[in-house]
């Protein structure tokens, strides 16, 4: 049983979660620049992510791409990753143990990318990184400080892109949160415009 390792920002050869190892087609590592101002964190790969080896493809990915574009951002300029790198069976939520087993990879990725802000996409990543209950709908758009891997980080709570598909009332919240995320970037310098939090 391999404890797993990282090659740069890629997770390779991890076998910490036997049920996920048996279910996955591949390990789905984060994508995007290694020095991105914005790092988006989802929950876990779904079927399409597992097939294509990239986070947030399929319908949720389309919603995210459209939302980024509407906020003046491009998917190629942000980093997108997940709490858990392997697809859980039957699209279930990753367990506490599975999230815990992958936490070091996420903390290492956040540390190496050193984004201006970490954007959580949905309840699971928000609660995982903030280590508390999160009412995503009412907290969406809030920037909070959290200690992640021993460092103080800014975390922006966002609804999951899929929430906008099932509940159209979430579209405005999603859009305004991505606009808030865009405030942390400066296209000309690649640096945050907001300075210290």
C-alpha positions in Angstrom: 0.0 0.0 0.0 1.6 3.3 -1.1 1.2 6.3 1.1 1.3 8.4 -2.1 3.5 11.2 -3.2 3.5 14.4 -5.1 5.5 15.2 -8.2 5.4 19.0 -8.3 1.7 19.6 -8.0 0.6 16.2 -9.3 -0.5 13.4 -6.9 1.0 10.1 -8.0 0.7 6.5 -6.9 -1.5 7.1 -3.9 -3.4 4.1 -2.4 -4.4 5.5 1.0 -8.2 5.0 0.4 -8.8 1.4 -0.8 -12.4 2.0 -1.8 -11.4 5.1 -3.9 -8.5 3.2 -5.4 -10.9 0.4 -6.5 -13.4 2.9 -8.0 -11.1 5.4 -9.7 -10.0 5.4 -13.3 -7.2 7.8 -12.4 -6.0 10.3 -9.8 -7.3 13.7 -10.8 -4.8 16.4 -9.8 -5.4 20.1 -10.0 -5.0 22.1 -13.2 -3.9 25.6 -14.0 -0.9 27.9 -13.4 1.4 27.0 -10.5 1.3 30.7 -9.4 -2.3 31.5 -9.9 -3.9 34.3 -7.9 -7.1 32.3 -7.5 -7.2 28.6 -6.5 -10.7 27.0 -6.7 -11.3 23.9 -4.5 -14.1 21.5 -5.2 -15.1 18.4 -3.4 -14.0 15.3 -5.5 -13.9 14.2 -9.1 -17.1 12.9 -10.7 -17.5 10.6 -13.6 -16.4 13.0 -16.3 -13.5 14.3 -14.2 -12.3 10.7 -13.6 -12.6 10.0 -17.4 -10.8 13.2 -18.5 -8.4 13.5 -15.6 -9.3 17.2 -15.0 -11.4 18.8 -12.3 -14.7 20.5 -13.2 -15.5 19.3 -16.6 -19.0 18.4 -17.8 -22.0 20.5 -16.8 -20.5 21.9 -13.6 -17.4 22.8 -15.5 -19.4 24.6 -18.2 -21.1 26.7 -15.5 -17.8 27.5 -13.9 -16.2 28.4 -17.2 -19.2 30.7 -18.1 -19.1 32.3 -14.6 -15.4 32.9 -14.8 -15.8 34.5 -18.3 -18.6 36.7 -17.1 -16.4 37.9 -14.2 -13.6 38.7 -16.7 -11.5 35.7 -15.8 -10.3 32.8 -17.9 -10.1 29.2 -16.8 -6.5 29.0 -18.0 -5.5 31.8 -15.6 -6.9 30.1 -12.4 -6.0 26.9 -10.6 -8.8 24.4 -10.0 -8.4 21.4 -7.7 -10.4 19.2 -5.3 -10.3 18.2 -1.6 -10.1 14.5 -2.7 -8.3 13.4 -5.9 -10.1 10.2 -6.6 -13.8 9.6 -7.5 -15.9 8.3 -4.7 -18.3 5.4 -5.7 -21.8 6.3 -6.8 -20.9 10.0 -6.7 -21.2 10.0 -2.9 -19.5 12.7 -0.7 -16.0 11.8 0.3 -15.8 10.5 3.9 -14.0 12.3 6.7 -11.1 9.8 6.4 -10.9 10.2 2.7 -10.7 14.0 3.0 -8.2 13.6 5.8 -6.0 11.2 3.7 -5.9 13.8 0.9 -5.6 16.9 3.1 -1.8 17.0 2.9 -1.9 17.1 -0.9 -4.3 20.0 -0.8 -2.3 21.9 1.8 0.9 21.3 -0.2 -0.8 22.5 -3.4 -2.1 25.7 -1.7 1.3 26.3 -0.2 3.1 26.0 -3.5 0.6 28.0 -5.5 0.3 30.6 -2.8 -2.9 32.2 -4.2 -4.2 35.6 -3.2 -7.4 33.8 -2.2 -8.7 30.2 -2.1 -12.3 29.9 -3.4 -14.3 27.0 -2.0 -16.9 25.6 -4.5 -19.7 24.2 -2.3 -20.3 23.0 1.2 -17.8 20.2 1.5 -14.7 22.1 0.6 -15.8 25.1 2.6 -16.3 23.0 5.8 -13.2 21.0 5.1 -10.9 24.1 4.9 -12.6 26.2 7.5 -13.1 23.3 9.8 -16.6 24.3 10.9 -20.2 24.2 9.7 -20.8 26.5 6.8 -24.1 27.8 5.6 -22.9 28.3 2.0 -26.0 30.1 0.7 -25.8 32.8 3.3 -22.0 32.9 3.6 -21.3 32.9 -0.2 -19.2 36.0 -1.0 -17.7 36.2 2.5 -13.9 36.2 2.7 -12.7 34.7 5.9 -9.2 33.9 7.3 -8.3 30.3 8.0 -5.2 28.5 9.0 -4.4 26.0 6.3 -1.2 24.0 6.6 0.1 26.3 9.3 -0.4 29.5 7.1 -3.1 32.1 7.4 -5.0 32.1 4.2 -8.0 34.1 2.7 -10.9 31.8 1.8 -13.8 33.0 -0.3 -16.9 30.9 0.2 -18.8 30.2 -3.0 -21.9 28.0 -3.9 -21.1 25.0 -6.1 -21.6 25.6 -9.8 -24.1 22.8 -10.0 -26.3 24.6 -7.4 -27.1 27.1 -10.2 -28.4 24.3 -12.4 -30.8 23.0 -9.7 -31.7 26.3 -8.1 -31.7 29.2 -10.5 -32.0 31.6 -7.5 -28.3 30.7 -6.8 -27.1 32.2 -10.1 -26.8 35.7 -8.9 -25.0 34.6 -5.8 -22.6 32.5 -7.8 -21.9 35.4 -10.3 -21.3 38.0 -7.6 -19.0 35.7 -5.7 -16.9 35.1 -8.8 -16.8 38.9 -9.3 -15.5 39.2 -5.8 -12.8 36.6 -6.6 -11.8 38.6 -9.7 -11.1 41.6 -7.3 -8.1 39.6 -6.0 -6.4 39.5 -9.4 -4.6 42.1 -11.4 -4.3 41.1 -15.0 -1.2 43.3 -15.7 0.9 42.2 -12.9 -0.6 38.9 -11.8 -0.7 40.3 -8.3 -3.6 40.9 -5.9 -5.0 44.5 -6.1 -6.4 44.3 -2.6 -3.1 44.2 -0.8 -3.0 42.8 2.7 -6.3 41.4 4.1 
